[in-house]
Amino acid sequence: MTLVSARPSGLVGPLPLLYYMHGGAMITGNAWSVLPRILREWALPLELAVISVEYRLAPRAQYPGPLEDCYAGLVWAARHAAELDIDADRIIIGGKSAGGGLAAALALLTRDRGGPGPLGQLLLCPMLDDRDSTFSSHQMTGLGMWDLTSNATAWKALLGDRYGAADLPPYAAPARATDLSGLPPAYIEVGSAEMFRDEDVAYANAIWQAGGQAELHVWPGAYHGFDSLAPRAALSQDARNARTRWLRRLLAQSGTRSRPAV
């Protein structure tokens, strides 16, 4: 597998790392496509190193293949922190849509395996539940760029014959998790007008009930991928600013200094 690494030039000393999984419904996308935005919005103003993961895609690689790729890359990065000039104690895992689901699953998996402990998890409109049983998943059917039919197609590609199985592990679909204790602080955002709304809100609530930390944003009227499709909209700017503020606070609490945003 491939890990794409980038960092602001001219900075000396171990940097915090954003370990990022791209979106694309588990069936499309690549590690390079997300780098320009990540570098512009987070890496430069916050002095972060970035690793973007080129995990295998479904249906050629079904669960647990893509998640195991992400876990293997995280372990490798932590073990080679000195060579990469990163701080292994300040690794934030994150992703958007399918990548957000992988980030949530990765937090569960590394907790249970005793792997590298992330500083936080950045979950942007994460794809968490294969069961498609929430109110919002049916409310938004036929609306927007991602609906019930699209979602079922993607989950079937990832899970194959295990799609909808009663014994599906939470690492495959994090909404199935019954124990969300011991997880790193989470930033969870979703639009009020997308099918993932209810499963993402429920995930934040489950983290709170388990005694964890979660910052939840439900952006009013926002649809799936709104900030990418309408980047200049005021709501998109608000969402980007909220993410950056959360990252800045997380880094500050861990003792990392960061420059003002540019």
PyMOL commands that set and color helices and strands:
alter all, ss='L'
color gray80, all
select helices_A, chain A and resi 35-46+65-79+81-84+98-113+135-139+148-162+174-176+197-209+226-229+234-253
alter helices_A, ss='H'
color red, helices_A
select strands_A, chain A and resi 2-6+15-21+49-54+86-96+120-124+186-191+214-219
alter strands_A, ss='S'
color yellow, strands_A
deselect
rebuild
show_as cartoon
